[in-house]
Amino acid sequence: MGRTRGLEEEILELLNGEGPLSVAFITRFLNERGLPFTRQKVERVLRKMVDEKKVVAFYPNGNGRKHYKLR
């Protein structure tokens, strides 16, 4: 449970600093920070954060990749 909380905080910090990002970039930036999370784990946490209304999911253009931004 504590590890998921830490991941949520890291994601919120990333979105605050970088702006809207896709799952691939969020995962990449987390891994560059030394946090070895998989894309699937990041997606699972992001879905939970959308349900909790902490972040918003949207499609910015025609490429079909979902992006996330702070609410």
N, CA, C and O atoms as a Tripos MOL2 file, in Angstrom:
@<TRIPOS>MOLECULE
protein
  284   283    71     0     0
PROTEIN
NO_CHARGES

@<TRIPOS>ATOM
      1 N           0.8260   -1.2010    0.0000 N.3       1 MET1
      2 CA          0.0000    0.0000    0.0000 C.3       1 MET1
      3 C           0.8650    1.2580    0.0000 C.2       1 MET1
      4 O           0.5730    2.2050   -0.7310 O.2       1 MET1
      5 N           1.9150    1.2820    0.8030 N.am      2 GLY2
      6 CA          2.7860    2.4450    0.8630 C.3       2 GLY2
      7 C           3.4950    2.6960   -0.4470 C.2       2 GLY2
      8 O           3.7520    3.8420   -0.8150 O.2       2 GLY2
      9 N           3.8140    1.6100   -1.1600 N.am      3 ARG3
     10 CA          4.5070    1.7510   -2.4350 C.3       3 ARG3
     11 C           3.5960    2.4030   -3.4770 C.2       3 ARG3
     12 O           4.0570    3.2000   -4.2940 O.2       3 ARG3
     13 N           2.2950    2.0630   -3.4490 N.am      4 THR4
     14 CA          1.3380    2.6800   -4.3720 C.3       4 THR4
     15 C           1.1720    4.1570   -4.0450 C.2       4 THR4
     16 O           1.0920    4.9810   -4.9550 O.2       4 THR4
     17 N           1.1180    4.5060   -2.7690 N.am      5 ARG5
     18 CA          1.0230    5.9150   -2.3740 C.3       5 ARG5
     19 C           2.2210    6.6910   -2.8960 C.2       5 ARG5
     20 O           2.0740    7.8010   -3.4070 O.2       5 ARG5
     21 N           3.4020    6.1110   -2.7670 N.am      6 GLY6
     22 CA          4.5990    6.7650   -3.2620 C.3       6 GLY6
     23 C           4.5610    6.9540   -4.7640 C.2       6 GLY6
     24 O           5.0080    7.9770   -5.2820 O.2       6 GLY6
     25 N           4.0210    5.9560   -5.4670 N.am      7 LEU7
     26 CA          3.8970    6.0470   -6.9230 C.3       7 LEU7
     27 C           2.9210    7.1510   -7.3020 C.2       7 LEU7
     28 O           3.1760    7.9120   -8.2360 O.2       7 LEU7
     29 N           1.8020    7.2450   -6.5840 N.am      8 GLU8
     30 CA          0.8370    8.3210   -6.8520 C.3       8 GLU8
     31 C           1.4910    9.6870   -6.6750 C.2       8 GLU8
     32 O           1.3080   10.5810   -7.5020 O.2       8 GLU8
     33 N           2.2420    9.8430   -5.6090 N.am      9 GLU9
     34 CA          2.8970   11.1240   -5.3620 C.3       9 GLU9
     35 C           3.9100   11.4560   -6.4450 C.2       9 GLU9
     36 O           4.0090   12.6040   -6.8770 O.2       9 GLU9
     37 N           4.6610   10.4550   -6.8840 N.am     10 GLU10
     38 CA          5.6420   10.6710   -7.9550 C.3      10 GLU10
     39 C           4.9390   11.0680   -9.2570 C.2      10 GLU10
     40 O           5.4050   11.9600   -9.9660 O.2      10 GLU10
     41 N           3.8230   10.4100   -9.5700 N.am     11 ILE11
     42 CA          3.0740   10.7270  -10.7910 C.3      11 ILE11
     43 C           2.5290   12.1490  -10.7140 C.2      11 ILE11
     44 O           2.6240   12.9000  -11.6850 O.2      11 ILE11
     45 N           1.9640   12.5230   -9.5770 N.am     12 LEU12
     46 CA          1.4420   13.8840   -9.4200 C.3      12 LEU12
     47 C           2.5550   14.9220   -9.5750 C.2      12 LEU12
     48 O           2.3540   15.9690  -10.1900 O.2      12 LEU12
     49 N           3.7170   14.6260   -9.0190 N.am     13 GLU13
     50 CA          4.8600   15.5340   -9.1410 C.3      13 GLU13
     51 C           5.3020   15.6600  -10.5980 C.2      13 GLU13
     52 O           5.6110   16.7560  -11.0660 O.2      13 GLU13
     53 N           5.3320   14.5320  -11.3110 N.am     14 LEU14
     54 CA          5.7070   14.5540  -12.7350 C.3      14 LEU14
     55 C           4.7270   15.3840  -13.5530 C.2      14 LEU14
     56 O           5.1310   16.2290  -14.3510 O.2      14 LEU14
     57 N           3.4340   15.1350  -13.3480 N.am     15 LEU15
     58 CA          2.4110   15.8600  -14.1180 C.3      15 LEU15
     59 C           2.4340   17.3420  -13.7800 C.2      15 LEU15
     60 O           2.1710   18.1780  -14.6440 O.2      15 LEU15
     61 N           2.7430   17.6710  -12.5480 N.am     16 ASN16
     62 CA          2.8230   19.0750  -12.1540 C.3      16 ASN16
     63 C           3.9960   19.7650  -12.8480 C.2      16 ASN16
     64 O           3.8810   20.9170  -13.2650 O.2      16 ASN16
     65 N           5.1140   19.0680  -12.9710 N.am     17 GLY17
     66 CA          6.3040   19.6670  -13.5660 C.3      17 GLY17
     67 C           6.3390   19.6190  -15.0780 C.2      17 GLY17
     68 O           6.7990   20.5650  -15.7170 O.2      17 GLY17
     69 N           5.8620   18.5360  -15.6580 N.am     18 GLU18
     70 CA          5.9820   18.3210  -17.1040 C.3      18 GLU18
     71 C           4.7200   18.6590  -17.8880 C.2      18 GLU18
     72 O           4.7960   18.8980  -19.0930 O.2      18 GLU18
     73 N           3.5700   18.6860  -17.2380 N.am     19 GLY19
     74 CA          2.3130   18.8840  -17.9430 C.3      19 GLY19
     75 C           1.7310   17.5470  -18.3710 C.2      19 GLY19
     76 O           2.1560   16.5080  -17.8660 O.2      19 GLY19
     77 N           0.7720   17.5430  -19.2850 N.am     20 PRO20
     78 CA          0.1250   16.2990  -19.7150 C.3      20 PRO20
     79 C           1.1220   15.3110  -20.3250 C.2      20 PRO20
     80 O           1.9760   15.6880  -21.1280 O.2      20 PRO20
     81 N           1.0000   14.0370  -19.9300 N.am     21 LEU21
     82 CA          1.9090   12.9950  -20.4100 C.3      21 LEU21
     83 C           1.1480   11.7080  -20.6900 C.2      21 LEU21
     84 O           0.0940   11.4520  -20.1080 O.2      21 LEU21
     85 N           1.7020   10.9010  -21.5930 N.am     22 SER22
     86 CA          1.1530    9.5740  -21.8450 C.3      22 SER22
     87 C           1.7460    8.5970  -20.8390 C.2      22 SER22
     88 O           2.7110    8.9120  -20.1430 O.2      22 SER22
     89 N           1.1510    7.3970  -20.7690 N.am     23 VAL23
     90 CA          1.6360    6.3690  -19.8520 C.3      23 VAL23
     91 C           3.0940    6.0300  -20.1550 C.2      23 VAL23
     92 O           3.8890    5.8210  -19.2380 O.2      23 VAL23
     93 N           3.4430    5.9750  -21.4310 N.am     24 ALA24
     94 CA          4.8090    5.6270  -21.8200 C.3      24 ALA24
     95 C           5.8130    6.6340  -21.2610 C.2      24 ALA24
     96 O           6.8590    6.2400  -20.7450 O.2      24 ALA24
     97 N           5.5100    7.9130  -21.3560 N.am     25 PHE25
     98 CA          6.4320    8.9240  -20.8530 C.3      25 PHE25
     99 C           6.4640    8.9480  -19.3290 C.2      25 PHE25
    100 O           7.5250    9.1330  -18.7330 O.2      25 PHE25
    101 N           5.3090    8.7620  -18.6950 N.am     26 ILE26
    102 CA          5.2970    8.7130  -17.2280 C.3      26 ILE26
    103 C           6.1790    7.5690  -16.7510 C.2      26 ILE26
    104 O           6.9870    7.7450  -15.8380 O.2      26 ILE26
    105 N           6.0280    6.3910  -17.3670 N.am     27 THR27
    106 CA          6.8310    5.2280  -16.9950 C.3      27 THR27
    107 C           8.3120    5.4980  -17.2370 C.2      27 THR27
    108 O           9.1520    5.1740  -16.3980 O.2      27 THR27
    109 N           8.6250    6.0870  -18.3770 N.am     28 ARG28
    110 CA         10.0230    6.3910  -18.7080 C.3      28 ARG28
    111 C          10.6460    7.3300  -17.6880 C.2      28 ARG28
    112 O          11.7490    7.0800  -17.2010 O.2      28 ARG28
    113 N           9.9400    8.4150  -17.3620 N.am     29 PHE29
    114 CA         10.4780    9.3820  -16.4130 C.3      29 PHE29
    115 C          10.6340    8.7670  -15.0250 C.2      29 PHE29
    116 O          11.6010    9.0740  -14.3280 O.2      29 PHE29
    117 N           9.7030    7.9040  -14.6090 N.am     30 LEU30
    118 CA          9.8250    7.2300  -13.3180 C.3      30 LEU30
    119 C          11.0500    6.3180  -13.3020 C.2      30 LEU30
    120 O          11.8030    6.2890  -12.3290 O.2      30 LEU30
    121 N          11.2390    5.5750  -14.3900 N.am     31 ASN31
    122 CA         12.3960    4.6870  -14.4770 C.3      31 ASN31
    123 C          13.7010    5.4780  -14.4830 C.2      31 ASN31
    124 O          14.6930    5.0330  -13.9060 O.2      31 ASN31
    125 N          13.7120    6.6360  -15.1220 N.am     32 GLU32
    126 CA         14.9130    7.4840  -15.1240 C.3      32 GLU32
    127 C          15.2210    8.0180  -13.7260 C.2      32 GLU32
    128 O          16.3730    8.3090  -13.4050 O.2      32 GLU32
    129 N          14.1880    8.1450  -12.9010 N.am     33 ARG33
    130 CA         14.3830    8.5890  -11.5190 C.3      33 ARG33
    131 C          14.8410    7.4410  -10.6180 C.2      33 ARG33
    132 O          15.0860    7.6380   -9.4270 O.2      33 ARG33
    133 N          14.9520    6.2480  -11.1910 N.am     34 GLY34
    134 CA         15.3900    5.1030  -10.4040 C.3      34 GLY34
    135 C          14.2570    4.3160   -9.7720 C.2      34 GLY34
    136 O          14.4910    3.5030   -8.8780 O.2      34 GLY34
    137 N          13.0270    4.5460  -10.2260 N.am     35 LEU35
    138 CA         11.8660    3.8310   -9.7070 C.3      35 LEU35
    139 C          11.4320    2.7940  -10.7400 C.2      35 LEU35
    140 O          10.8300    3.1550  -11.7510 O.2      35 LEU35
    141 N          11.7210    1.5250  -10.5100 N.am     36 PRO36
    142 CA         11.4950    0.4880  -11.5320 C.3      36 PRO36
    143 C          10.0470    0.0010  -11.5820 C.2      36 PRO36
    144 O           9.7560   -1.1180  -11.1580 O.2      36 PRO36
    145 N           9.1450    0.8230  -12.0920 N.am     37 PHE37
    146 CA          7.7510    0.4350  -12.2520 C.3      37 PHE37
    147 C           7.4820    0.0340  -13.6940 C.2      37 PHE37
    148 O           8.0740    0.5860  -14.6210 O.2      37 PHE37
    149 N           6.5860   -0.9320  -13.8790 N.am     38 THR38
    150 CA          6.1950   -1.3530  -15.2220 C.3      38 THR38
    151 C           5.0700   -0.4650  -15.7360 C.2      38 THR38
    152 O           4.3980    0.2200  -14.9660 O.2      38 THR38
    153 N           4.8790   -0.4900  -17.0450 N.am     39 ARG39
    154 CA          3.8020    0.2900  -17.6630 C.3      39 ARG39
    155 C           2.4460   -0.1500  -17.1260 C.2      39 ARG39
    156 O           1.5650    0.6800  -16.9050 O.2      39 ARG39
    157 N           2.2750   -1.4590  -16.9150 N.am     40 GLN40
    158 CA          0.9990   -1.9820  -16.4280 C.3      40 GLN40
    159 C           0.6850   -1.4570  -15.0290 C.2      40 GLN40
    160 O          -0.4600   -1.1080  -14.7410 O.2      40 GLN40
    161 N           1.6920   -1.3990  -14.1600 N.am     41 LYS41
    162 CA          1.4960   -0.8790  -12.8060 C.3      41 LYS41
    163 C           1.1350    0.6040  -12.8530 C.2      41 LYS41
    164 O           0.2510    1.0600  -12.1280 O.2      41 LYS41
    165 N           1.8250    1.3480  -13.7090 N.am     42 VAL42
    166 CA          1.5490    2.7770  -13.8400 C.3      42 VAL42
    167 C           0.1250    2.9890  -14.3620 C.2      42 VAL42
    168 O          -0.5930    3.8540  -13.8610 O.2      42 VAL42
    169 N          -0.2870    2.2070  -15.3600 N.am     43 GLU43
    170 CA         -1.6500    2.3230  -15.8940 C.3      43 GLU43
    171 C          -2.6950    2.0200  -14.8240 C.2      43 GLU43
    172 O          -3.7100    2.7110  -14.7300 O.2      43 GLU43
    173 N          -2.4480    0.9970  -14.0270 N.am     44 ARG44
    174 CA         -3.3950    0.6150  -12.9700 C.3      44 ARG44
    175 C          -3.5620    1.7500  -11.9660 C.2      44 ARG44
    176 O          -4.6830    2.0690  -11.5700 O.2      44 ARG44
    177 N          -2.4580    2.3560  -11.5550 N.am     45 VAL45
    178 CA         -2.5050    3.4540  -10.5940 C.3      45 VAL45
    179 C          -3.1740    4.6760  -11.2130 C.2      45 VAL45
    180 O          -3.9390    5.3690  -10.5410 O.2      45 VAL45
    181 N          -2.8940    4.9480  -12.4920 N.am     46 LEU46
    182 CA         -3.5300    6.0930  -13.1670 C.3      46 LEU46
    183 C          -5.0430    5.9110  -13.2740 C.2      46 LEU46
    184 O          -5.7920    6.8690  -13.0860 O.2      46 LEU46
    185 N          -5.4990    4.6980  -13.5710 N.am     47 ARG47
    186 CA         -6.9530    4.4490  -13.6300 C.3      47 ARG47
    187 C          -7.5960    4.7220  -12.2780 C.2      47 ARG47
    188 O          -8.6790    5.3020  -12.1990 O.2      47 ARG47
    189 N          -6.9110    4.2910  -11.2050 N.am     48 LYS48
    190 CA         -7.4260    4.5320   -9.8540 C.3      48 LYS48
    191 C          -7.4600    6.0320   -9.5600 C.2      48 LYS48
    192 O          -8.4080    6.5270   -8.9490 O.2      48 LYS48
    193 N          -6.4280    6.7510   -9.9940 N.am     49 MET49
    194 CA         -6.3710    8.1890   -9.7590 C.3      49 MET49
    195 C          -7.4530    8.9300  -10.5470 C.2      49 MET49
    196 O          -7.9700    9.9450  -10.0810 O.2      49 MET49
    197 N          -7.7980    8.4300  -11.7350 N.am     50 VAL50
    198 CA         -8.8960    9.0210  -12.5110 C.3      50 VAL50
    199 C         -10.2130    8.8070  -11.7610 C.2      50 VAL50
    200 O         -11.0280    9.7240  -11.6620 O.2      50 VAL50
    201 N         -10.4210    7.5950  -11.2320 N.am     51 ASP51
    202 CA        -11.6380    7.3090  -10.4640 C.3      51 ASP51
    203 C         -11.7450    8.1970   -9.2300 C.2      51 ASP51
    204 O         -12.8400    8.6040   -8.8440 O.2      51 ASP51
    205 N         -10.5950    8.4960   -8.6110 N.am     52 GLU52
    206 CA        -10.5640    9.3560   -7.4220 C.3      52 GLU52
    207 C         -10.5700   10.8430   -7.7900 C.2      52 GLU52
    208 O         -10.5270   11.7050   -6.9120 O.2      52 GLU52
    209 N         -10.6220   11.1330   -9.0870 N.am     53 LYS53
    210 CA        -10.6680   12.4940   -9.6140 C.3      53 LYS53
    211 C          -9.4290   13.3270   -9.2540 C.2      53 LYS53
    212 O          -9.5260   14.5340   -9.0310 O.2      53 LYS53
    213 N          -8.2710   12.6700   -9.2000 N.am     54 LYS54
    214 CA         -7.0060   13.3800   -8.9820 C.3      54 LYS54
    215 C          -6.3900   13.8110  -10.3030 C.2      54 LYS54
    216 O          -5.7320   14.8490  -10.3740 O.2      54 LYS54
    217 N          -6.6010   13.0140  -11.3560 N.am     55 VAL55
    218 CA         -6.1000   13.3350  -12.6890 C.3      55 VAL55
    219 C          -7.2250   13.1340  -13.7070 C.2      55 VAL55
    220 O          -8.2470   12.5120  -13.4170 O.2      55 VAL55
    221 N          -7.0070   13.6780  -14.9030 N.am     56 VAL56
    222 CA         -7.9730   13.5800  -15.9970 C.3      56 VAL56
    223 C          -7.3070   12.8550  -17.1600 C.2      56 VAL56
    224 O          -6.1600   13.1390  -17.5030 O.2      56 VAL56
    225 N          -8.0370   11.9140  -17.7640 N.am     57 ALA57
    226 CA         -7.5570   11.2240  -18.9610 C.3      57 ALA57
    227 C          -8.2110   11.8680  -20.1800 C.2      57 ALA57
    228 O          -9.4000   12.1870  -20.1570 O.2      57 ALA57
    229 N          -7.4260   12.0580  -21.2490 N.am     58 PHE58
    230 CA         -7.9650   12.6600  -22.4700 C.3      58 PHE58
    231 C          -7.1290   12.2310  -23.6610 C.2      58 PHE58
    232 O          -6.0090   11.7430  -23.5080 O.2      58 PHE58
    233 N          -7.6880   12.4180  -24.8530 N.am     59 TYR59
    234 CA         -6.9960   12.1220  -26.1030 C.3      59 TYR59
    235 C          -6.6890   13.4440  -26.7930 C.2      59 TYR59
    236 O          -7.6070   14.0810  -27.3100 O.2      59 TYR59
    237 N          -5.4200   13.8820  -26.8210 N.am     60 PRO60
    238 CA         -5.0970   15.2220  -27.3170 C.3      60 PRO60
    239 C          -5.1170   15.3640  -28.8320 C.2      60 PRO60
    240 O          -5.2990   16.4680  -29.3450 O.2      60 PRO60
    241 N          -4.9330   14.2620  -29.5560 N.am     61 ASN61
    242 CA         -4.8850   14.3710  -31.0140 C.3      61 ASN61
    243 C          -5.3280   13.0520  -31.6290 C.2      61 ASN61
    244 O          -5.8820   12.2030  -30.9310 O.2      61 ASN61
    245 N          -5.0980   12.8720  -32.8970 N.am     62 GLY62
    246 CA         -5.6010   11.7150  -33.6120 C.3      62 GLY62
    247 C          -4.7940   10.4400  -33.4870 C.2      62 GLY62
    248 O          -5.1260    9.4550  -34.1460 O.2      62 GLY62
    249 N          -3.7490   10.4090  -32.6730 N.am     63 ASN63
    250 CA         -2.9410    9.2050  -32.6230 C.3      63 ASN63
    251 C          -3.5010    8.1310  -31.6960 C.2      63 ASN63
    252 O          -2.9690    7.0220  -31.6630 O.2      63 ASN63
    253 N          -4.5510    8.4250  -30.9470 N.am     64 GLY64
    254 CA         -5.2120    7.4300  -30.1230 C.3      64 GLY64
    255 C          -4.5400    7.1290  -28.8060 C.2      64 GLY64
    256 O          -4.9580    6.2020  -28.1120 O.2      64 GLY64
    257 N          -3.5190    7.8720  -28.4340 N.am     65 ARG65
    258 CA         -2.8270    7.6120  -27.1650 C.3      65 ARG65
    259 C          -3.4340    8.4930  -26.0540 C.2      65 ARG65
    260 O          -3.5310    9.7150  -26.1720 O.2      65 ARG65
    261 N          -3.8240    7.8250  -25.0070 N.am     66 LYS66
    262 CA         -4.4280    8.5280  -23.8830 C.3      66 LYS66
    263 C          -3.3440    9.2660  -23.0980 C.2      66 LYS66
    264 O          -2.2700    8.7230  -22.8370 O.2      66 LYS66
    265 N          -3.6420   10.5040  -22.7310 N.am     67 HIS67
    266 CA         -2.7420   11.3060  -21.9310 C.3      67 HIS67
    267 C          -3.4290   11.6220  -20.6040 C.2      67 HIS67
    268 O          -4.6500   11.5280  -20.4830 O.2      67 HIS67
    269 N          -2.6330   11.9930  -19.6310 N.am     68 TYR68
    270 CA         -3.1550   12.3100  -18.3160 C.3      68 TYR68
    271 C          -2.6390   13.6810  -17.8960 C.2      68 TYR68
    272 O          -1.5050   14.0560  -18.1940 O.2      68 TYR68
    273 N          -3.5030   14.4250  -17.1910 N.am     69 LYS69
    274 CA         -3.0950   15.7190  -16.6650 C.3      69 LYS69
    275 C          -3.7540   15.9190  -15.3070 C.2      69 LYS69
    276 O          -4.7150   15.2330  -14.9570 O.2      69 LYS69
    277 N          -3.2210   16.8680  -14.5520 N.am     70 LEU70
    278 CA         -3.7920   17.1630  -13.2360 C.3      70 LEU70
    279 C          -5.1770   17.7480  -13.3890 C.2      70 LEU70
    280 O          -5.4630   18.4450  -14.3630 O.2      70 LEU70
    281 N          -6.0150   17.4710  -12.4490 N.am     71 ARG71
    282 CA         -7.3790   18.0030  -12.4380 C.3      71 ARG71
    283 C          -7.3440   19.4190  -11.9370 C.2      71 ARG71
    284 O          -8.3860   20.0670  -11.8440 O.2      71 ARG71
@<TRIPOS>BOND
     1     1     2 1
     2     2     3 1
     3     3     4 2
     4     3     5 am
     5     5     6 1
     6     6     7 1
     7     7     8 2
     8     7     9 am
     9     9    10 1
    10    10    11 1
    11    11    12 2
    12    11    13 am
    13    13    14 1
    14    14    15 1
    15    15    16 2
    16    15    17 am
    17    17    18 1
    18    18    19 1
    19    19    20 2
    20    19    21 am
    21    21    22 1
    22    22    23 1
    23    23    24 2
    24    23    25 am
    25    25    26 1
    26    26    27 1
    27    27    28 2
    28    27    29 am
    29    29    30 1
    30    30    31 1
    31    31    32 2
    32    31    33 am
    33    33    34 1
    34    34    35 1
    35    35    36 2
    36    35    37 am
    37    37    38 1
    38    38    39 1
    39    39    40 2
    40    39    41 am
    41    41    42 1
    42    42    43 1
    43    43    44 2
    44    43    45 am
    45    45    46 1
    46    46    47 1
    47    47    48 2
    48    47    49 am
    49    49    50 1
    50    50    51 1
    51    51    52 2
    52    51    53 am
    53    53    54 1
    54    54    55 1
    55    55    56 2
    56    55    57 am
    57    57    58 1
    58    58    59 1
    59    59    60 2
    60    59    61 am
    61    61    62 1
    62    62    63 1
    63    63    64 2
    64    63    65 am
    65    65    66 1
    66    66    67 1
    67    67    68 2
    68    67    69 am
    69    69    70 1
    70    70    71 1
    71    71    72 2
    72    71    73 am
    73    73    74 1
    74    74    75 1
    75    75    76 2
    76    75    77 am
    77    77    78 1
    78    78    79 1
    79    79    80 2
    80    79    81 am
    81    81    82 1
    82    82    83 1
    83    83    84 2
    84    83    85 am
    85    85    86 1
    86    86    87 1
    87    87    88 2
    88    87    89 am
    89    89    90 1
    90    90    91 1
    91    91    92 2
    92    91    93 am
    93    93    94 1
    94    94    95 1
    95    95    96 2
    96    95    97 am
    97    97    98 1
    98    98    99 1
    99    99   100 2
   100    99   101 am
   101   101   102 1
   102   102   103 1
   103   103   104 2
   104   103   105 am
   105   105   106 1
   106   106   107 1
   107   107   108 2
   108   107   109 am
   109   109   110 1
   110   110   111 1
   111   111   112 2
   112   111   113 am
   113   113   114 1
   114   114   115 1
   115   115   116 2
   116   115   117 am
   117   117   118 1
   118   118   119 1
   119   119   120 2
   120   119   121 am
   121   121   122 1
   122   122   123 1
   123   123   124 2
   124   123   125 am
   125   125   126 1
   126   126   127 1
   127   127   128 2
   128   127   129 am
   129   129   130 1
   130   130   131 1
   131   131   132 2
   132   131   133 am
   133   133   134 1
   134   134   135 1
   135   135   136 2
   136   135   137 am
   137   137   138 1
   138   138   139 1
   139   139   140 2
   140   139   141 am
   141   141   142 1
   142   142   143 1
   143   143   144 2
   144   143   145 am
   145   145   146 1
   146   146   147 1
   147   147   148 2
   148   147   149 am
   149   149   150 1
   150   150   151 1
   151   151   152 2
   152   151   153 am
   153   153   154 1
   154   154   155 1
   155   155   156 2
   156   155   157 am
   157   157   158 1
   158   158   159 1
   159   159   160 2
   160   159   161 am
   161   161   162 1
   162   162   163 1
   163   163   164 2
   164   163   165 am
   165   165   166 1
   166   166   167 1
   167   167   168 2
   168   167   169 am
   169   169   170 1
   170   170   171 1
   171   171   172 2
   172   171   173 am
   173   173   174 1
   174   174   175 1
   175   175   176 2
   176   175   177 am
   177   177   178 1
   178   178   179 1
   179   179   180 2
   180   179   181 am
   181   181   182 1
   182   182   183 1
   183   183   184 2
   184   183   185 am
   185   185   186 1
   186   186   187 1
   187   187   188 2
   188   187   189 am
   189   189   190 1
   190   190   191 1
   191   191   192 2
   192   191   193 am
   193   193   194 1
   194   194   195 1
   195   195   196 2
   196   195   197 am
   197   197   198 1
   198   198   199 1
   199   199   200 2
   200   199   201 am
   201   201   202 1
   202   202   203 1
   203   203   204 2
   204   203   205 am
   205   205   206 1
   206   206   207 1
   207   207   208 2
   208   207   209 am
   209   209   210 1
   210   210   211 1
   211   211   212 2
   212   211   213 am
   213   213   214 1
   214   214   215 1
   215   215   216 2
   216   215   217 am
   217   217   218 1
   218   218   219 1
   219   219   220 2
   220   219   221 am
   221   221   222 1
   222   222   223 1
   223   223   224 2
   224   223   225 am
   225   225   226 1
   226   226   227 1
   227   227   228 2
   228   227   229 am
   229   229   230 1
   230   230   231 1
   231   231   232 2
   232   231   233 am
   233   233   234 1
   234   234   235 1
   235   235   236 2
   236   235   237 am
   237   237   238 1
   238   238   239 1
   239   239   240 2
   240   239   241 am
   241   241   242 1
   242   242   243 1
   243   243   244 2
   244   243   245 am
   245   245   246 1
   246   246   247 1
   247   247   248 2
   248   247   249 am
   249   249   250 1
   250   250   251 1
   251   251   252 2
   252   251   253 am
   253   253   254 1
   254   254   255 1
   255   255   256 2
   256   255   257 am
   257   257   258 1
   258   258   259 1
   259   259   260 2
   260   259   261 am
   261   261   262 1
   262   262   263 1
   263   263   264 2
   264   263   265 am
   265   265   266 1
   266   266   267 1
   267   267   268 2
   268   267   269 am
   269   269   270 1
   270   270   271 1
   271   271   272 2
   272   271   273 am
   273   273   274 1
   274   274   275 1
   275   275   276 2
   276   275   277 am
   277   277   278 1
   278   278   279 1
   279   279   280 2
   280   279   281 am
   281   281   282 1
   282   282   283 1
   283   283   284 2
@<TRIPOS>SUBSTRUCTURE
     1 MET1         2 RESIDUE 1 A MET
     2 GLY2         6 RESIDUE 1 A GLY
     3 ARG3        10 RESIDUE 1 A ARG
     4 THR4        14 RESIDUE 1 A THR
     5 ARG5        18 RESIDUE 1 A ARG
     6 GLY6        22 RESIDUE 1 A GLY
     7 LEU7        26 RESIDUE 1 A LEU
     8 GLU8        30 RESIDUE 1 A GLU
     9 GLU9        34 RESIDUE 1 A GLU
    10 GLU10       38 RESIDUE 1 A GLU
    11 ILE11       42 RESIDUE 1 A ILE
    12 LEU12       46 RESIDUE 1 A LEU
    13 GLU13       50 RESIDUE 1 A GLU
    14 LEU14       54 RESIDUE 1 A LEU
    15 LEU15       58 RESIDUE 1 A LEU
    16 ASN16       62 RESIDUE 1 A ASN
    17 GLY17       66 RESIDUE 1 A GLY
    18 GLU18       70 RESIDUE 1 A GLU
    19 GLY19       74 RESIDUE 1 A GLY
    20 PRO20       78 RESIDUE 1 A PRO
    21 LEU21       82 RESIDUE 1 A LEU
    22 SER22       86 RESIDUE 1 A SER
    23 VAL23       90 RESIDUE 1 A VAL
    24 ALA24       94 RESIDUE 1 A ALA
    25 PHE25       98 RESIDUE 1 A PHE
    26 ILE26      102 RESIDUE 1 A ILE
    27 THR27      106 RESIDUE 1 A THR
    28 ARG28      110 RESIDUE 1 A ARG
    29 PHE29      114 RESIDUE 1 A PHE
    30 LEU30      118 RESIDUE 1 A LEU
    31 ASN31      122 RESIDUE 1 A ASN
    32 GLU32      126 RESIDUE 1 A GLU
    33 ARG33      130 RESIDUE 1 A ARG
    34 GLY34      134 RESIDUE 1 A GLY
    35 LEU35      138 RESIDUE 1 A LEU
    36 PRO36      142 RESIDUE 1 A PRO
    37 PHE37      146 RESIDUE 1 A PHE
    38 THR38      150 RESIDUE 1 A THR
    39 ARG39      154 RESIDUE 1 A ARG
    40 GLN40      158 RESIDUE 1 A GLN
    41 LYS41      162 RESIDUE 1 A LYS
    42 VAL42      166 RESIDUE 1 A VAL
    43 GLU43      170 RESIDUE 1 A GLU
    44 ARG44      174 RESIDUE 1 A ARG
    45 VAL45      178 RESIDUE 1 A VAL
    46 LEU46      182 RESIDUE 1 A LEU
    47 ARG47      186 RESIDUE 1 A ARG
    48 LYS48      190 RESIDUE 1 A LYS
    49 MET49      194 RESIDUE 1 A MET
    50 VAL50      198 RESIDUE 1 A VAL
    51 ASP51      202 RESIDUE 1 A ASP
    52 GLU52      206 RESIDUE 1 A GLU
    53 LYS53      210 RESIDUE 1 A LYS
    54 LYS54      214 RESIDUE 1 A LYS
    55 VAL55      218 RESIDUE 1 A VAL
    56 VAL56      222 RESIDUE 1 A VAL
    57 ALA57      226 RESIDUE 1 A ALA
    58 PHE58      230 RESIDUE 1 A PHE
    59 TYR59      234 RESIDUE 1 A TYR
    60 PRO60      238 RESIDUE 1 A PRO
    61 ASN61      242 RESIDUE 1 A ASN
    62 GLY62      246 RESIDUE 1 A GLY
    63 ASN63      250 RESIDUE 1 A ASN
    64 GLY64      254 RESIDUE 1 A GLY
    65 ARG65      258 RESIDUE 1 A ARG
    66 LYS66      262 RESIDUE 1 A LYS
    67 HIS67      266 RESIDUE 1 A HIS
    68 TYR68      270 RESIDUE 1 A TYR
    69 LYS69      274 RESIDUE 1 A LYS
    70 LEU70      278 RESIDUE 1 A LEU
    71 ARG71      282 RESIDUE 1 A ARG
